[in-house]
């Protein structure tokens, strides 16, 4: 039984951010632990990919909540990621003696470096992002997808978030005109490839981590977000509309309590009984982005319901610091996504959703935030 519906934004935000700080301490090497394993009662090692895109979240929270220690933490994470870069300029899935860079992971770390550069002016971060961008372009397949250097060896439409960060990189002056054109063309090739994988009802093929499996709400949200944000940067309605098609399809399938199914098969068949809490948070944030650009209150209502559902599951009263304030992978906890775990990115996206909602309720401009 869940507690009664209600959303005390500042209380939930504070607890979630405290958990992220504890995850950074638990990692012990300068990054953020992948998360807490409830069955093994231990924290995982640092996870470079999600450490990267948590940097803009921490910088946003530092400014919105007047918590300067989060700003300090964010820049220290960016420094850690400089050391995590491979010889090619990319970022590996895990630290190892011979790290092999991964496309998606590299793109998500670039969000962190770009946000750190924006917050500090330290060009080390921008140079690292440029080097990573050059590597991404060099390994892109002619189809527009990235087929090599993929986690689990599968090309995925979630790489629209890689296209998005290449477009963000184009906005920085260290990039020459030629470089900006190269990044832009690589991004457009990927976005066009991803659009070709979208069915007429908004569902995506090649959206799962494993070929042939049904995609999680998490990966569907990744893909829609990448298309929407890229379309905004390019001023191209076809990409914005592709992202909206998926966002609207999920909105139409939101349960009365605010939850979304963990996985969806083709034609939007619900194929799991559990909830992927990460995907719920991501969709809340994306619906807030659509609300911010359209003023359509339907998006706001759906976003608030989605994040309120997750807030009701967040545990605030326990004395166990390993789970207090964190967001589990699934509800119930034994569900399909990150079973019996508290992944750091679930809490990151929860914070993003709450910050967007709080800014909208306060009448502030959502576009002033660091992206990622």
CORMO-V644049 format. One record per run of one state. SS is the DSSP state (h for helix, s for strand, l for the rest). FROM is the first residue (numbers start at 1). TO is the last residue. If there is no record, write none. Layout:
ss->(SS	SS)
from->(FROM	FROM)
to->(TO	TO)
//
This chain:
ss->(l	h	l	s	l	s	l	s	l	s	l	h	l	h	s	l	s	l	s	l	h	l	h	l	h	l	h	l	h	l	s	l	s	l	s	h	l	h	l	s	h	s	l	s	h	l	h	l	s	l	s	h	l	h	l)
from->(1	9	28	33	34	35	38	42	44	46	47	48	66	68	85	86	91	93	101	102	103	121	123	139	151	154	157	170	177	197	198	199	204	205	215	217	235	237	253	263	266	269	271	275	277	295	297	314	330	332	341	344	362	366	369)
to->(8	27	32	33	34	37	41	43	45	46	47	65	67	84	85	90	92	100	101	102	120	122	138	150	153	156	169	176	196	197	198	203	204	214	216	234	236	252	262	265	268	270	274	276	294	296	313	329	331	340	343	361	365	368	372)
//
